[in-house]
Amino acid sequence: MKQYTTLLFDVDDTLLDFDAAEAVALPLVCKEFGLTYSEEVRNYYRAVNDELWRALELGHVTRDELLGTRFTRLFQAFGHTVDGSVVDERYRDYLVVGQQFVPEADEVIQTLSKQHDLFIVTNGVTMTQHKRLEHAGMKHLFRDIFVSEETGSQKPMRAFFDYAFTRIPQFDATKTLIVGDSFGADIVGGYNAGIDTCWLNAKGKPKTADIPVTYEIKALRELYRILNIPQIV
């Protein structure tokens, strides 16, 4: 079995449950800025947000455009005018409040950190992601944190991974594995960067591109088998 020394982890829906955080943050930010929260509001926001994140991954919009327009569009759709960037900043503050782990994430990261070099590779805002990892009590378990805001590019772009690779001591692509839930960002990105990939596909989603996946798992504990670590009962 292949021996990996370096593990790259995505954050949202790989380690931290983004839906749970959003379920707290979105109603709070709507209330603060005078928009009555409802299922319709939630669904509209998710549609706009997903559209913009896909566009970001494809390089069609910038991070600032995403953060500056998603709440502008949401509030406009329901008859309100706001400064989208201001609302977005408050929303990201609230994300920390509702934070929860993805099942098994806390245990698995604690275990793997004892035998492997762990790094974070995430698209997002640097301060927000650092705060969330700090609040979760796991930031200290990672040797470094690479966020798209500071790298100047985002997953799945090769430039994002090149930035990280040049900053990982004694980096060896043959001994590196990326673990993430997003096929388009993590798996496509890892494949294009020449490293092995592990797709956390808990919901059994279909591939979005015709490329090979080194490993596919439904739960993080399955990493123990891949990494030849005795199961903890």
C-alpha positions, 0 to 999 in steps of 0.5 A: 500500500502506498505510503503518504506523509503529507495530507492536504485537507479541504475545510467546508463539508470535509472537516467542518459542516458548512450547512450547519454553520450556514443554518445559524449565520444566514437567519442572523445576518438577515435579521440584522439587516432587516430581511425576514428570513424564510425557506424561500430566502434560504433557497434563493441565497443557496442558488446564487451562492452555488452559482457564484462559487462554480463561476469562481472555480472556473475563473469567471468571477473573482473572489471580491466579486463573489463576496460583494454580490451574493448578498446584494442580489439576495436582498435586491430579490426581496426588495431591499438595498444593502451594501453587499460587502458589509453584509457579507462581512457580518455573515462570515462573522456569524459562520463561526457561531454555528460551527460543527464538525463533519462526523468523525473529523475531530477524531480523525484529524487528531489521530492523523496529526500524530503520524502525518504532516497535515495542511489545509487547502481551502477556497475562501476568506483567510480571516474567516477560515482561520477563525473557524479552525481556531474556534474548532480547536484544530488549527494547531494540528495543521502545519500550514493553512493555504487559503485562496485569498492569500494564494491569489488563485483558487482550487482547482487552478494549478497556480493554487497548488503550486503556491502550496507545494512551494511552501511545504517543506520537502514536498514530494508529490508521490507522497501527498494525498488531498482529501476533499468533498468537492469533486470540481475543486478538490479532486479535479484540482489534485488530479491536475496538480499531479497528486493522489486524490481522496473524494469524501463523497458521503452523499454518493454524488456523481462525478462532474468530470471524466477523470480518475479518483485515487480513492472514494470514501463515504466517511473520514474514518475510511482514511485509516484503511488507506493510510494503514492505520489500525482502526480505533474501536 
